[in-house]
């Protein structure tokens, strides 16, 4: 089984993941995909290190304008992928030891992901390492309108929420590049069996 881990120094890579691995579509999609991850902000008081990323649609459009379609093929892909997104929200909490967050903290997010439209597409469990990673998509009208990732490790909790249309095929093409972890997706958005 592949180990999916997120280290705090890689938080920048997560931001890039969010900006890189996303597709574009009509503006009305994805509004119901926004999770209330700010409920976890109180964990920042106990965390040795905490990262908060909040990029609304306006900030994402500024980022898209700053990217050049002619400078490099990678920048062109990134620019294409972030246009149309409504928001990118990330919380990363790293603790000095296990027990910095509770199962109830994670349940605050999981409960929202049981709402209609959300489907778990990837689940990784490691009893040896104590890591749990789940990837969810929200569908609206047959299109992916949101993505959520929960990575719960003994000393770290990461929650990522991308709101807006996401092209999972394009995301799968970028796995392993730009610091984007392998999410185990194959073309068509289905998890790869490993």
C-alpha positions as CSV (number, residue, x, y, z in Angstrom):
1,X,0.0,0.0,0.0
2,X,1.3,3.5,-0.9
3,X,1.8,5.8,2.0
4,X,0.0,9.1,1.6
5,X,1.6,11.7,3.9
6,X,1.5,15.4,4.1
7,X,4.3,17.2,6.0
8,X,4.0,20.8,7.0
9,X,6.9,21.9,4.8
10,X,4.8,20.4,2.0
11,X,1.9,22.7,2.8
12,X,3.1,24.9,-0.1
13,X,2.8,21.8,-2.3
14,X,-0.7,21.3,-1.1
15,X,-1.6,24.8,-2.1
16,X,-0.1,24.1,-5.5
17,X,-2.1,20.8,-5.6
18,X,-5.2,22.8,-5.1
19,X,-4.3,25.3,-7.8
20,X,-3.0,22.7,-10.3
21,X,-5.3,19.8,-10.0
22,X,-8.6,21.5,-10.8
23,X,-10.7,22.0,-13.9
24,X,-12.9,24.7,-15.3
25,X,-16.7,24.8,-16.0
26,X,-19.7,27.1,-15.7
27,X,-19.8,29.5,-12.7
28,X,-23.0,28.2,-11.1
29,X,-21.6,24.8,-10.2
30,X,-20.0,23.8,-6.9
31,X,-21.6,26.2,-4.4
32,X,-23.0,23.2,-2.3
33,X,-19.5,21.7,-2.1
34,X,-18.2,24.2,0.4
35,X,-17.6,22.6,3.8
36,X,-17.4,24.3,7.1
37,X,-13.8,23.5,7.9
38,X,-13.4,26.6,10.0
39,X,-14.9,24.5,12.8
40,X,-11.4,23.1,13.1
41,X,-9.7,26.5,13.6
42,X,-9.7,26.1,17.4
43,X,-7.2,23.2,17.0
44,X,-4.7,25.9,16.0
45,X,-4.3,26.8,19.7
46,X,-3.0,23.3,20.5
47,X,-1.0,22.7,17.3
48,X,2.7,23.2,17.1
49,X,2.2,24.5,13.6
50,X,-0.9,25.4,11.7
51,X,-1.6,26.4,8.1
52,X,-4.8,28.0,6.9
53,X,-5.4,28.7,3.2
54,X,-8.5,30.5,2.2
55,X,-8.7,31.4,-1.5
56,X,-12.1,32.6,-2.7
57,X,-13.1,33.0,-6.3
58,X,-11.6,36.5,-6.6
59,X,-8.2,35.4,-5.4
60,X,-8.2,32.4,-7.7
61,X,-8.9,34.7,-10.7
62,X,-6.0,36.9,-9.7
63,X,-3.8,33.8,-9.6
64,X,-5.1,32.7,-13.0
65,X,-4.2,36.2,-14.5
66,X,-0.7,36.0,-13.1
67,X,0.0,32.7,-15.0
68,X,1.2,32.8,-18.5
69,X,-0.1,30.5,-21.2
70,X,3.0,31.1,-23.3
71,X,5.8,30.9,-20.7
72,X,5.5,27.2,-20.1
73,X,3.1,24.3,-20.9
74,X,2.8,23.6,-17.1
75,X,1.7,27.2,-16.4
76,X,-0.8,27.0,-19.2
77,X,-2.3,23.8,-17.7
78,X,-2.5,25.4,-14.3
79,X,-4.2,28.5,-15.7
80,X,-6.8,26.4,-17.5
81,X,-7.4,24.2,-14.5
82,X,-8.1,27.0,-11.9
83,X,-10.4,29.1,-14.0
84,X,-14.0,28.6,-12.9
85,X,-13.2,27.5,-9.3
86,X,-15.2,29.1,-6.5
87,X,-12.8,28.4,-3.6
88,X,-9.9,26.5,-2.2
89,X,-9.8,26.0,1.6
90,X,-7.1,24.1,3.5
91,X,-6.4,23.5,7.2
92,X,-3.3,21.7,8.3
93,X,-2.5,21.1,12.0
94,X,0.7,19.5,13.2
95,X,1.0,18.5,16.8
96,X,4.0,17.7,19.0
97,X,2.5,14.2,19.7
98,X,-0.5,12.0,19.1
99,X,-3.8,13.1,20.6
100,X,-3.8,16.7,19.4
101,X,-7.2,16.2,17.8
102,X,-10.0,13.8,18.5
103,X,-12.2,11.5,16.4
104,X,-15.0,14.0,17.1
105,X,-13.0,16.8,15.4
106,X,-12.7,14.6,12.2
107,X,-16.4,13.6,12.5
108,X,-17.3,17.3,12.2
109,X,-16.1,17.1,8.6
110,X,-17.1,13.6,7.8
111,X,-20.7,14.3,8.8
112,X,-20.9,17.0,6.1
113,X,-19.6,14.5,3.6
114,X,-22.6,12.3,4.2
115,X,-24.8,14.9,2.6
116,X,-26.4,14.0,-0.8
117,X,-24.0,14.4,-3.7
118,X,-20.8,13.5,-1.9
119,X,-19.1,10.2,-2.8
120,X,-15.9,8.7,-1.4
121,X,-13.6,7.8,-4.2
122,X,-10.4,6.9,-2.4
123,X,-9.9,5.5,1.1
124,X,-6.5,4.6,2.5
125,X,-6.0,3.0,6.0
126,X,-2.6,2.1,7.5
127,X,-2.8,0.4,10.9
128,X,1.0,0.3,11.0
129,X,1.4,4.1,10.6
130,X,-2.0,5.1,11.9
131,X,-2.7,7.1,8.8
132,X,-6.2,7.5,7.3
133,X,-6.8,9.3,4.1
134,X,-10.2,9.8,2.3
135,X,-10.9,11.6,-0.9
136,X,-14.5,12.6,-1.7
137,X,-16.1,14.2,-4.7
138,X,-19.4,16.0,-5.0
139,X,-21.5,15.5,-8.1
140,X,-23.9,18.0,-9.5
141,X,-25.7,17.2,-12.8
142,X,-23.2,14.4,-13.5
143,X,-20.2,16.7,-13.1
144,X,-17.6,16.9,-10.3
145,X,-18.4,20.1,-8.5
146,X,-16.2,19.8,-5.4
147,X,-13.5,17.8,-3.8
148,X,-12.6,17.1,-0.2
149,X,-9.6,15.4,1.3
150,X,-9.2,14.3,4.9
151,X,-5.7,13.1,5.9
152,X,-5.6,12.1,9.6
153,X,-2.2,11.0,10.9
154,X,-1.4,10.5,14.6
155,X,0.4,13.9,14.8
156,X,-1.2,15.8,11.9
157,X,-4.6,16.6,10.6
158,X,-5.2,18.0,7.1
159,X,-8.5,18.9,5.5
160,X,-8.7,20.2,1.9
161,X,-11.9,21.5,0.3
162,X,-12.0,22.6,-3.3
163,X,-15.3,24.2,-4.4
164,X,-16.1,24.3,-8.1
165,X,-15.9,22.1,-11.1
166,X,-12.9,19.7,-11.1
167,X,-11.7,17.6,-14.0
168,X,-10.5,14.4,-12.3
169,X,-8.9,13.2,-15.6
170,X,-6.7,16.3,-15.6
171,X,-6.0,15.9,-11.9
172,X,-4.8,12.3,-12.6
173,X,-2.4,13.6,-15.3
174,X,-0.7,15.8,-12.8
175,X,-0.3,13.2,-10.0
176,X,3.3,13.0,-9.0
177,X,4.2,16.4,-10.4
178,X,4.5,19.8,-8.7
179,X,4.5,18.0,-5.3
180,X,1.1,16.6,-6.0
181,X,0.8,13.2,-4.3
182,X,-0.5,10.1,-6.0
183,X,-4.2,9.9,-5.2
184,X,-4.6,6.6,-6.9
185,X,-6.9,8.0,-9.6
186,X,-7.0,6.5,-13.1
187,X,-8.6,8.1,-16.2
188,X,-12.3,8.6,-15.6
189,X,-11.8,9.5,-11.9
190,X,-12.0,5.9,-10.5
191,X,-9.5,4.8,-8.0
192,X,-6.7,2.6,-9.2
193,X,-6.3,-0.8,-7.4
194,X,-2.9,-1.2,-5.9
